[in-house]
Amino acid sequence: MSRIELGPKTHAEEIADRVDLFRLAVQLLAESKWPEPPTVADVTRVAEYLEGV
């Protein structure tokens, strides 16, 4: 299967990707057995982890 190169991401696409990571992080924390409501710092840590994966 061939890969189509579309060029570098635009700033808007980079922001959209980051927002998607934060949404996923919130969803994962909500579905986990987290002992208390997650803080912004918790969500940020999970999103940063997901970004590196």
C-alpha positions in Angstrom: 0.0 0.0 0.0 1.4 3.4 -0.9 1.6 6.3 1.4 0.4 9.8 0.4 2.5 12.7 1.6 0.5 15.8 2.2 3.2 18.0 3.5 3.8 19.4 7.0 0.8 19.8 9.4 -0.7 23.2 9.7 -0.9 24.9 13.0 -4.6 24.2 13.2 -4.0 20.5 12.6 -1.4 20.4 15.3 -3.9 22.0 17.7 -6.6 19.6 16.7 -4.3 16.6 17.3 -3.5 18.0 20.8 -7.2 18.5 21.6 -7.8 14.9 20.5 -5.1 13.7 22.9 -6.7 15.6 25.8 -10.2 14.2 24.9 -8.8 10.7 24.9 -7.0 11.3 28.2 -10.2 12.6 29.8 -12.1 9.5 28.4 -9.4 7.1 29.7 -9.4 8.7 33.2 -13.2 8.7 33.3 -13.3 5.0 32.4 -10.6 4.0 34.9 -11.2 3.4 38.6 -9.6 6.7 39.5 -10.1 7.3 43.2 -11.1 11.0 42.8 -12.0 13.3 40.0 -8.9 13.8 37.8 -7.3 17.2 37.9 -6.1 19.2 35.0 -2.5 18.1 35.9 -3.7 14.4 35.7 -5.2 14.9 32.3 -2.1 16.8 31.1 0.2 14.0 32.2 -1.9 11.4 30.5 -2.1 13.4 27.3 1.6 14.0 27.3 2.2 10.3 27.8 -0.2 9.5 24.9 1.6 12.0 22.7 4.9 10.1 23.2 3.4 6.7 22.5 
